[in-house]
Amino acid sequence: MTQHCPPHPSLPYAAVLCDVDGVLRHWPADTEIEHAHGLPAGALAAAAFAPARIHPAITGEITDEQWRSAVAADLADSCGSKERARAAVAAWSELLPLVDLELVDLLTRVRDVASVALVSNGTTRLEQDLARQGLDSLAHTVVNTARIGVAKPDPHVYSIAAERVGATAERCLFIDDTEANVTAAREAGMAALHYRGLDELRMTLAPLLNQ
């Protein structure tokens, strides 16, 4: 990752910490893949993001590959065979999310005046996925929970993120679309925005960007 940007003391934030999924990138629906492989609507997400499946993946207890294999095993009965389930998960794994290019532009401008970190409850594939869409150089650092052993909203995530950007919690702005994660950031001493869209984020960042 690139060197941190030294913040000016008069700026409201020394660092901006931004979530990835649901903020920076948005995943397409799974319905076509589910229909093609004989699965009911919502089956892929229900299997993949069941707490017993996703938590080990986003805390690094298992690799991304192991997680996807386990999801395929869970779907075998619904698909009618292990082979069809593996094919469904393989197709699902090739989906590309839609990147919010306006947010990319906004964070690129922020990088000129403050440190930027991406903070994601990710699997061990996160870095590869970011690079595949040209997002690996967007932030000064990436805090991937699969690499640190804890996931948001665990308070350790926020302290690690602040340390990575070289700022105190009080000088960090945290952005996330999940309310529990935003609440935890505030409890850690950070300013935080529950992300619902770009307009509110632009207003929040305006003092930082002198707008």
C-alpha positions in Angstrom: 0.0 0.0 0.0 1.0 3.6 -0.5 2.4 6.0 2.1 -0.1 7.8 4.3 -1.0 11.4 3.5 0.1 13.7 6.3 -3.1 15.5 7.4 -3.2 19.2 8.0 -4.2 19.8 11.7 -6.9 22.2 10.7 -8.8 19.5 8.7 -11.7 17.8 10.5 -10.4 14.3 9.9 -6.9 12.8 9.5 -8.3 9.6 8.0 -11.4 8.2 6.2 -12.2 4.6 6.7 -14.6 3.2 4.2 -16.5 -0.1 4.0 -16.3 -2.0 0.7 -19.5 -4.1 0.0 -22.7 -2.0 0.1 -20.7 1.2 -0.2 -17.9 1.1 -2.7 -19.2 -1.9 -4.7 -22.6 -3.5 -5.1 -23.2 -7.2 -6.1 -25.7 -8.2 -8.7 -28.6 -10.4 -8.0 -28.1 -14.2 -7.9 -31.5 -15.1 -9.4 -30.3 -16.1 -12.9 -27.7 -18.4 -11.5 -30.1 -19.9 -9.1 -32.7 -20.5 -11.8 -30.1 -22.1 -14.1 -29.1 -24.6 -11.4 -32.4 -25.4 -10.0 -32.1 -23.4 -6.8 -34.9 -21.4 -5.2 -34.5 -17.6 -5.1 -32.3 -16.5 -2.3 -30.7 -20.0 -1.8 -27.2 -18.9 -2.6 -27.1 -16.0 -0.2 -28.9 -18.0 2.5 -26.2 -20.7 2.3 -23.2 -18.4 1.8 -24.0 -15.8 4.5 -25.4 -18.1 7.2 -23.5 -17.1 10.3 -21.9 -20.6 10.7 -20.5 -20.3 7.2 -19.6 -16.6 6.8 -18.0 -15.9 10.2 -15.1 -18.4 9.8 -14.5 -17.0 6.3 -14.3 -13.3 7.4 -12.2 -14.0 10.4 -9.6 -16.1 8.5 -10.4 -19.4 10.2 -10.9 -20.8 6.7 -9.9 -19.7 3.3 -12.2 -18.3 0.6 -11.9 -21.6 -1.3 -12.9 -23.6 1.8 -15.8 -21.3 2.4 -17.1 -21.7 -1.2 -16.6 -25.5 -1.1 -18.7 -25.6 2.1 -21.4 -23.5 0.5 -21.5 -25.9 -2.4 -21.8 -28.9 -0.1 -24.7 -27.2 1.7 -26.5 -26.7 -1.6 -26.1 -30.2 -3.0 -29.5 -31.5 -1.9 -31.3 -28.4 -3.3 -29.4 -28.6 -6.6 -30.0 -32.4 -6.9 -26.3 -33.3 -7.0 -22.9 -32.2 -5.7 -21.8 -31.5 -9.3 -24.7 -29.0 -9.9 -24.0 -27.4 -6.6 -20.4 -26.9 -7.4 -21.3 -25.5 -10.8 -23.7 -23.0 -9.2 -21.1 -21.8 -6.7 -18.5 -21.5 -9.5 -20.8 -19.4 -11.6 -21.7 -17.3 -8.5 -18.0 -16.9 -7.7 -17.4 -15.3 -11.2 -19.9 -12.5 -10.7 -18.4 -9.0 -10.7 -19.8 -6.3 -8.5 -20.7 -2.9 -9.8 -18.2 -0.3 -8.6 -19.5 3.1 -7.6 -17.2 5.2 -9.8 -18.4 8.5 -8.2 -17.4 7.2 -4.8 -14.0 6.2 -6.3 -13.5 9.7 -7.5 -14.5 11.1 -4.1 -12.1 8.9 -2.2 -9.3 9.7 -4.7 -9.8 13.4 -3.9 -9.8 12.6 -0.2 -6.4 10.8 -0.6 -4.8 14.1 -1.4 -5.6 15.6 2.0 -6.1 12.6 4.4 -5.3 8.9 4.7 -7.8 6.5 3.3 -8.4 2.9 4.3 -10.8 0.3 3.1 -12.2 -1.7 6.0 -14.0 -4.8 5.0 -15.4 -8.0 6.5 -13.7 -9.8 3.7 -12.5 -13.3 2.9 -9.0 -14.2 1.8 -10.0 -13.3 -1.8 -10.7 -9.7 -1.1 -7.3 -8.3 -2.2 -7.5 -10.3 -5.5 -11.0 -9.0 -6.1 -10.0 -5.4 -5.5 -7.0 -5.8 -7.9 -9.2 -7.3 -10.5 -11.3 -4.2 -10.7 -8.4 -1.7 -10.3 -9.3 -0.8 -6.7 -6.1 -2.0 -5.1 -4.4 1.4 -5.2 -7.5 3.4 -4.2 -6.6 3.4 -0.5 -3.4 3.8 1.5 -4.2 0.6 3.2 -6.8 -2.3 3.3 -8.0 -3.7 6.5 -9.3 -7.2 5.6 -10.8 -8.9 8.6 -9.8 -12.3 7.2 -6.2 -11.2 7.8 -6.6 -9.9 11.3 -8.8 -12.6 12.9 -11.7 -10.4 14.0 -14.6 -8.9 12.1 -16.7 -5.8 12.4 -18.3 -4.8 14.8 -15.5 -6.2 17.0 -13.8 -3.1 18.6 -10.4 -4.5 17.7 -11.1 -3.8 14.0 -11.4 -0.1 14.6 -8.2 0.2 16.7 -6.3 -1.8 14.1 -7.7 0.4 11.3 -6.7 3.6 13.2 -3.2 2.3 13.8 -2.9 1.4 10.1 -3.6 4.9 9.0 -1.6 6.5 11.8 -4.4 8.4 13.4 -6.2 8.5 16.7 -9.8 7.3 16.7 -11.1 10.8 17.3 -9.5 11.9 14.0 -11.1 9.1 11.9 -14.3 9.2 9.9 -15.8 5.7 9.5 -18.3 4.9 6.7 -20.4 1.8 6.6 -23.8 0.7 5.4 -24.4 -1.6 8.4 -25.7 0.2 11.5 -24.1 -2.1 14.0 -20.7 -1.4 12.5 -21.3 2.4 12.6 -22.4 2.2 16.2 -19.3 0.3 17.1 -17.1 2.9 15.4 -18.7 5.6 17.4 -18.2 3.6 20.6 -14.5 3.4 19.6 -14.4 7.2 19.5 -14.7 7.7 15.8 -16.9 10.0 13.8 -19.1 7.7 11.7 -21.6 7.9 8.9 -24.3 5.2 8.3 -24.0 5.2 4.5 -27.2 5.5 2.5 -26.0 7.4 -0.5 -23.5 9.7 -2.0 -25.3 13.0 -1.3 -25.0 12.7 2.5 -21.4 11.5 2.2 -20.5 14.5 0.0 -21.9 16.8 2.7 -20.0 15.0 5.4 -16.7 15.2 3.4 -17.3 18.8 2.2 -15.2 20.4 5.1 -12.4 18.0 4.3 -12.5 18.9 0.6 -13.1 22.6 1.1 -16.4 22.5 -0.7 
